[in-house]
Amino acid sequence: MINNLERFAKTTDLIEINRVLDDALRSLRIRGSVLLRETYAAPWAIAIPEALALARLLDVPPDTRVVAFHMVEFGHCEIHPVGGDRILLTAGEMALCVGGAGHRIAAGRGARAQEIAGLLAGKPNIQRPGASGRPASTSLLCGVFLLQQSELNPLLAALPPVMVSNLSRSGELHNLSGVARLLAEEIGRSQSGNGYVAERLLEVLCAETLRGQAETGSPRGAGWFRALKDPIVGKAIAAIHASPGENWSVPRLAEVVAMSPSRFAARFSECLGDSPMAYVARWRMSVACRKLASTRTGIDRVAGDLGYESVAAFNRAFKKLVGMPPAAWRARATSFVDSVQ
């Protein structure tokens, strides 16, 4: 009986964590694109510019976060981020460059880096085995994930600058190995990484990678993943995500988790590194951005749904956190959506 109750409690916790993760992932409106799928002969190197320059190269609006990813299909390589430590990737691993720093991917020593801009423009890859006469040492799948409304999203703020995932590792919150296998098969079948099915699989790959980080990320130190796994704070975050328009206050949230307001506020801040009401405000604005970009709901209705007593109060809160009024933000967001459809 005790074991059954423990399994039930664990399952309930996973369900709540998954609901919050799904909410955060949905807000990102993930898109994916393959840039290169090549085989290389060592020594070789490719230079990737920082995220804003990469966005300009790919004609992506600057308010869209561009996250470069590199998947090693066989062999190995190193990632050298500007201002960061060298990271080794081996077969079956993938790196997401969440921080947006420029970087080189390379194997061996002495190779002059080819700029990815030239390769995308059709310049020959002089580091292929056939061009160099040397045997293949590494096969890479490189691309980008494009993320919307990322600044207010607590999930992205919890990620390291370069996140490495093992695609063969199974988990309770993700199915990375299955998605990676399907993606490789689809790209091989179509000889393109940007067909309809491949694009959908890239979206799922990004989502599963982020869910995997939620499961394997270090619980030490304040952060969103630690907060989600805390039985008290995680329950409060789940309540906020389930009903962002509720008339939340510290006493009301403390009541949800059956704890005194002072103890709850201290525990929340210790786990997350932010106060409960600051989290409520930021998540409400994240939801507001999603509604404004993806629906025609009036701003007054959005304000009311999120618990604001007046449009003026909502406008002030939105501008404080987003940097512009909601009407201006909607106009910019919808113009971007129209441009990519």
N, C-alpha and C positions, 0 to 999 in steps of 0.2 A: 504493500500500500504506500509506504513512504517513497519507494523508488518511482512508483507511478506518479505521485504528486510532484516529485522533483522533475520528472520528464515533462509533466504538464506545465510547470512553472517555466522551465527552460524554453519550451515551445511557445508559450505566451510571450516571453521576452523577445524571442526571435521574430515573432509576428509583429510586435510593436516596433522593433528596430527596422524591420523591412518596410513597414508603412512609412516611417519617417524618411528612410533612404529613398523610397520611391517618390515621395513628395519633393525631396531635394533634387533628385535626378530629373523629374518631370519639368522642374523650373528651368533647367539648363537647356532644354530643347536641342539636344545633341545632334550634330551632323558629323559625318566622317568622310574623308577622301584619301585615297591612296595616291602618293606622289611617285614613289619609286619601288620597283621590285627587281633587284639586281643581284648577281653573283660577282664577287670580287676576289682578286688574287693579291695577297699581301706582298709588299706593303701598300696600303691604300688609305685614303682619307677623304671625307666629304665635309664641307663647312655648311652649317645651318645658321642663318642669321637670327637675331633676337626676335621675339614674337611680333612686335609692331612692324618691323621690316618684313617679316614673313607674311603678315597680313596684307601689307601693300603689294608684295610680290604676287599674292594669290587673289588680289582685288577683294579683300574682305574688309568691311567697315572696322574702324579702330575700336569700337565699343564691343566687338565680338572677340572673345578670348580664343586665340589660336594656340593649341597644345600639340606640339610635334610628338610623334611616337615612333619608336624603332623596335621592330620585332626580329629577333634572330631565328632564322629557320634552320640553319646549320652553321657550325663553326663558332666563332666568337668575335667580339669587337670591344672597343673601349669608347666611352663617352667622356669628352673633356669639356665640361661647362666653363664658360668664362667666369672666373672668380670662384670656381668650385673645385671639389676634389674629383679625381678620375674615378669612373665607375666601370666595372667589368660586366659585360653581358655575355652569357653563354647560350647555347641552343635551347630553345623553349622559354626564353625570357623576353620580356618586353619592358621598355622604359617609356614613361610619359614625362615630358619636360614641362611640368605644370608651371614652374616659376617663370618660364619665358626667356631665360638667358640664352644668348647665342652659344653654340657648341660645335665641336667636331666629333664625328664618329670615325673611328680609325682602327686599323690593325697593322702591326709591324711598325717600324721606325723609318723615318726619312722620306716618306711620301709627301708630295706637295698636295694640299687639299684642293679638290675640285669644288667649286661653288655650286650649290644646289640650283641656283637660278639658271646657270648655264645648262645643266642637265635637263631642267624642265623646259628650257627653250630649244632643246633638240641637239645640243652639243654632244659629241660622242663620249661615252664613258671609257676613258683610256685605261681604266683599272680593271676592266673585265678580263677573265682568264684568256679568252681568245685574242684580245688585243695585246696582252702583255707576254703571252707565251708561258706564263707560270700557272700552276694548278690552282683551282678554286679553293679558297680558304673560308669564305663566309658568304652566306646568302641572307639578304636583308629585305624586309618589307617595311617601308617607311611611309608615313602619311601624317595627316593632321586630324584632330578633333576640333570642331568649331562649337563653342559654348556661348549661349546667350545668358544675359542677366546674371553674370557670374559674380559681380562685386558684392552682392548681399547674400550670396549663398554660403551657408556655414560649412557645407561639405568641402568646397574647394579651399576655404581658408584653413582646413585641417590637414591638407596634404603637404608633403615635403616638396621642395623645388624640383627634384627628380625622383620619380616614384618607380621602383622596379617591381615587376610582378612575375611570378612563376606560372606559366600558362598550363602546366601539367598538374598543378596542385589542386586537389579537390577541396571543397568547403561547404559549409552549411548555408552561406549567404550568396554563393555565386556558382556559376558553371563555366568558368573561364576556359577550361580545356575543351569542352564541347563546342563553344562558340568559335574559338581559334581554329579548330579542325574544320568546321563548316566554312569559315571564311577562306581558308587556304584552298579547300576543294572548289569553292565557287570561283575564286580568282583563276585557278588553274583551268576550270571549265570554260570560262568566258574570255580568258586572256586579258581581262580588264578588272581593275579594282574599283571601278566606279559605275558598274551597272546597278540596276535597281536593287536586286537582292544583296549584292555586296555592300551597297551603301547602308541598307538596313542592318546587316550583320555588323558593320563597323559601329553603328550606333549602339548595338547591344554589347559589342566588345568593350566599348568605353564604359558603359554602365556596369557591366560585370566586373571590370577592373576596379572601378571605384567601390563597388560593393565588397570586393575582395579586400581592399584596403581597410574597410570598416571592420572586417573580421580579424585581420592580421596586424593592424596598426598597433603600435606600442601604447599600452594603457597608462604609462607613466607621464606625468606632466599634465597641465591643464589643456583641454582640447575637446572638440566636438565628439570625436569617437569615444573618448573616455566618458564623456557625459552621457552618451547614448547607452553605454553598457552599465552605467550606474543604476541600480534598481529604483532609486528615488528620483534622481535628476532625469533619467531616461523616460520615466513615466510622465513627468511634468512636460518634457519636450514633446512627447507623443500627444499629450492633451492640447498643447499649443498648436501643433500642426493639424490636429483633427478639427479644431474650432478656433481659427485665428481671430474671428470676429467676436469671440466671447469677451465679456467685460473683465479681462484678466487684471489681477493685482497680486502682489506677493501673498497676502493672506488667502486669496482665492486659490492660487496654485498650491500653497501649503496645505490647504484643506483637501485638495485632490490626492495628495500623497500622504495624508495623515501625519503631518509633522508641524511643529510650531513654526510660525513665520520667520523668526530670527534664525533658527537652526537650518531651515530650508534655504533661506537666502544665502547663508554662509556656505552651505554644501554646494549649491548651484554655482556660486562664484568660484569656489575652489576647483570644481570639476571642469567648468567651461572657460574660466578666465573672464567672464562677463556677468553682469547682473541679470536676473530673470526678466525685468521689464525692458532692458536693452535688447535682449534676445527677442522678446515679443515684438518690439517696434521694428527690428530689422526683418524678422520673418514676415510680418504684415506687409512691409514694403516690397519684399520679394514676391509675395502673392499678388500684390497690386500690379507689379510690373508684368507678371504673367497674364493677368486678366486684361490689362490695357493693351497688350501686344496681340493677344489671341482671340479676343472677343470684341463686340461692339457695345458692351455694357457701358452705360453712362457713368461718368466720373462720380456723380452723386450716389449712384447705386453701389459702385465699388467702395466708396467711402463708408456707406452704411453697412455693407456686408462685412467690413473689416473692423467694425466697432467704433467708428468715429461719429461724433454727434453732429458734425457739420462739415461741409465741403471745405470751408476755410481751414479748419483744424487739420483735415486730411492733407490739403495742399501744403500747409506749413511743414507737417511731418515728412511728406514725400520729398519736398525740396531740400530739407535738411539732410536727408540720408542719400538721396539720388543725385542732387545737385541741380535739378531743374523742375519746373512745375509738371504735374502729371499730363496735362494736355500737350505740352511740348514734347515730353518723353514719348507719348503715344504716337504723335505725328512722325517722329524719327524712327521709332520701332516698326511701325506699319510700312513706312517707305522702304525699309530694308527687307521686310517680308515680301513685299511686292516685287522687289528687284531680283529675288532668288527663285521666284515661282515661274 
